[in-house]
Amino acid sequence: MRLIYFTLLLFIVTNMQAQTLASKQLTFERVKKAYNEKWTGLRTDLVAKKIGHSPFMIINAYKAEGKLEIWLKNGSDKVYQLFKTYDFCEHSGTLGPKVIEGDGQTPEGFYYINVFNPMSNFHLSLGINYPNSVDNFRTGKDRKTGGDIYIHGSCVTVGCIPLTDEKIKEVYLLAMFSSDLKSKKVPVNIYPFKMTDQNMKKYSAEFPTQVTFWKSLQPVFLAFEQNKTQPNVNEVKGEYLLK
């Protein structure tokens, strides 16, 4: 009985926190306009897939394919389901992780949303926690990793993921209603490509210097493809290790 009560209480508190984040964001003109334009349609799609108002959310992005996937699940569900896929509007750099400030590269690795910017220069933007410890290790002590990596509107980029203003409205709202940053984290997994064995062979021949690093990403990709749950990943000396 106590366990049921605690679970219910946690559910209520989590949803109150998510509502607090949403209510604050909705005081901004761009967010309110996005809500008025997009939320009814999104709610219809959520209901059609039997997804509740404040689901858990994962973002998977694939640089070579130029695709950003939104995966959602209810708190009571065991696995995520694909909700929507958005095309990148523009690309920056080549395949391979971001190494140093100004290299124009889009990061590769496992991050989470840490910023909601309702007054972005690129309409609306969701910041990710780049650099993490893997990125810092790769860059080294005497060089700058760079920062300010966002999923954003508009159609220009020097390392971010632009989706256009219309698409970022939807992604921003879904993230806003899914999570309060103080209690939950929306994972953002950025892969160089869909990391099947066939693609690994193809792109490893073209980018041989990235193979070692990519081999630390592939097990996480494969685990998600198989289980449709967010894998637990350790960051160890410039590589990712699947727990």
C-alpha positions in Angstrom: 0.0 0.0 0.0 2.8 2.4 0.9 4.6 1.6 -2.4 1.4 2.4 -4.4 0.9 5.7 -2.4 4.6 6.7 -3.0 4.3 5.9 -6.7 1.1 8.0 -7.0 2.7 10.8 -5.1 5.8 10.8 -7.3 3.6 10.8 -10.4 1.7 13.9 -9.1 4.8 15.8 -8.1 6.5 15.1 -11.4 3.5 16.3 -13.4 3.2 19.4 -11.2 6.9 20.2 -11.9 6.4 19.7 -15.7 3.4 22.0 -15.5 5.5 24.6 -13.7 8.1 24.6 -16.5 5.3 24.7 -19.1 3.5 27.6 -17.4 6.7 29.6 -17.2 7.5 29.0 -20.8 4.0 29.9 -22.0 4.6 33.5 -20.7 6.9 34.0 -23.6 5.3 35.2 -26.8 6.9 32.8 -29.2 6.1 29.8 -27.0 2.5 30.9 -26.6 2.2 31.3 -30.3 3.7 27.9 -30.9 1.3 26.4 -28.4 -1.7 28.0 -30.1 -0.6 26.9 -33.5 0.7 23.4 -32.9 -0.6 21.9 -29.6 -4.0 20.8 -30.8 -2.6 18.8 -33.6 0.1 17.3 -31.4 -2.5 16.3 -28.8 -4.5 14.6 -31.5 -1.5 12.6 -32.6 -0.6 11.8 -29.0 -4.1 10.5 -28.3 -4.1 8.4 -31.5 -0.9 6.7 -30.2 -2.3 6.3 -26.7 0.3 8.6 -25.2 -0.6 10.8 -22.3 -0.1 14.6 -21.7 3.4 14.4 -20.1 5.2 11.4 -21.5 8.9 10.5 -21.2 10.9 11.5 -24.3 14.0 10.5 -26.1 15.5 12.4 -29.1 17.7 10.3 -31.5 19.5 12.3 -34.3 21.4 10.8 -37.2 23.8 13.2 -39.1 24.2 11.3 -42.3 20.5 10.7 -42.8 19.7 14.2 -41.6 16.9 12.8 -39.4 15.7 13.7 -35.8 13.4 11.2 -34.2 11.1 11.8 -31.3 10.4 8.7 -29.1 7.8 8.8 -26.4 6.3 6.6 -23.7 3.9 6.8 -20.8 5.3 6.4 -17.3 3.6 3.0 -17.1 4.9 1.8 -20.5 8.0 -0.4 -20.7 9.2 0.7 -24.1 9.3 3.9 -26.2 7.5 4.2 -29.5 8.5 6.4 -32.4 6.2 9.5 -32.5 7.5 11.8 -35.2 10.6 12.2 -37.4 11.9 15.6 -38.6 14.4 16.4 -41.3 17.5 18.5 -40.6 17.1 21.8 -42.5 20.9 22.2 -43.0 24.1 20.4 -42.1 27.5 21.5 -40.8 30.9 19.8 -41.0 31.4 16.2 -41.8 30.9 12.8 -40.0 32.8 12.5 -36.8 32.5 14.2 -33.4 33.1 17.8 -32.5 36.7 18.2 -31.3 37.5 21.9 -30.9 35.8 25.3 -30.9 35.2 26.6 -34.4 35.5 23.3 -36.2 31.9 23.5 -37.4 31.2 19.9 -36.3 28.0 18.7 -34.9 28.7 16.6 -31.8 28.3 12.9 -31.6 27.5 11.1 -28.4 24.9 11.0 -25.5 23.6 14.2 -24.1 20.4 15.7 -22.6 18.5 18.9 -22.9 19.7 21.5 -20.4 18.3 24.7 -21.8 14.9 25.9 -23.0 15.5 29.2 -24.9 12.2 31.0 -25.8 14.1 34.1 -27.1 16.6 32.4 -29.3 18.2 34.1 -32.3 16.9 31.0 -34.2 13.3 31.3 -33.1 13.2 28.7 -30.3 16.0 26.5 -29.2 16.8 23.5 -27.0 20.3 23.4 -25.6 22.2 20.2 -25.0 24.9 19.6 -22.3 27.8 19.6 -24.7 30.7 19.3 -23.8 30.5 16.2 -21.5 33.5 14.4 -20.1 34.0 12.4 -23.3 34.2 15.6 -25.3 36.6 17.3 -22.8 38.9 14.3 -22.8 39.0 14.2 -26.6 39.7 18.0 -26.9 42.5 18.0 -24.3 43.5 20.5 -21.6 45.1 23.1 -23.9 42.3 23.6 -26.4 38.7 24.8 -26.2 35.8 22.4 -26.8 33.4 25.1 -27.9 29.8 25.0 -26.7 26.3 26.4 -27.3 25.0 23.4 -29.2 21.3 23.6 -29.8 18.4 22.0 -31.7 16.8 25.1 -33.1 14.7 26.9 -35.7 15.9 28.8 -38.8 17.9 27.0 -41.5 21.6 27.9 -40.7 24.1 26.1 -38.6 27.8 25.9 -37.5 27.5 22.7 -35.5 23.9 22.8 -34.2 20.8 20.9 -35.6 18.4 23.3 -37.4 14.9 22.2 -38.1 13.1 25.3 -39.4 10.9 27.5 -37.3 7.8 25.4 -37.9 9.4 22.1 -36.9 11.1 23.5 -33.8 7.8 24.7 -32.5 6.6 21.1 -32.2 9.8 19.7 -30.8 10.1 22.5 -28.3 6.5 21.9 -27.0 6.9 18.1 -26.8 10.1 18.6 -24.7 8.5 21.3 -22.6 5.5 19.2 -21.7 7.6 16.0 -21.2 10.0 17.1 -18.6 11.0 19.5 -15.9 14.8 19.9 -16.0 15.1 19.7 -12.2 13.5 16.2 -12.0 14.0 14.5 -15.4 16.3 14.7 -18.3 15.3 14.4 -21.9 18.1 12.3 -23.6 19.5 13.5 -26.9 21.5 10.8 -28.6 23.4 12.1 -31.6 24.8 9.4 -34.0 26.9 9.9 -37.1 24.5 7.6 -38.9 22.1 4.7 -38.2 24.8 2.4 -36.9 24.0 -0.9 -38.5 26.9 -3.2 -39.4 26.4 -2.4 -43.0 26.6 1.3 -42.4 29.6 0.9 -40.0 31.5 -0.9 -42.8 30.5 1.8 -45.3 31.4 4.9 -43.3 34.4 3.3 -41.6 36.1 3.0 -45.0 35.5 6.6 -45.6 36.4 7.9 -42.2 38.9 5.4 -40.8 40.1 7.7 -38.0 36.7 7.7 -36.4 36.3 3.9 -36.2 37.5 3.5 -32.6 35.1 6.1 -31.3 32.2 4.9 -33.4 32.6 1.4 -32.0 31.8 2.9 -28.6 28.5 4.4 -30.0 27.3 1.4 -31.9 26.4 -0.9 -28.9 24.2 1.8 -27.5 22.4 2.2 -30.8 21.9 -1.5 -31.2 20.7 -1.8 -27.6 18.0 0.8 -28.2 17.0 -0.7 -31.6 16.5 -4.0 -29.8 14.9 -3.0 -26.5 13.3 0.5 -27.3 14.5 1.8 -23.9 17.2 4.3 -23.1 20.4 2.4 -22.4 22.6 3.2 -19.4 26.0 4.6 -20.6 29.2 5.4 -18.8 31.6 8.0 -20.0 35.2 6.7 -19.6 38.3 8.4 -21.0 37.0 9.7 -24.3 34.6 6.8 -25.0 31.2 5.5 -24.1 30.7 2.2 -22.4 27.3 0.5 -22.4 26.5 -0.7 -18.9 
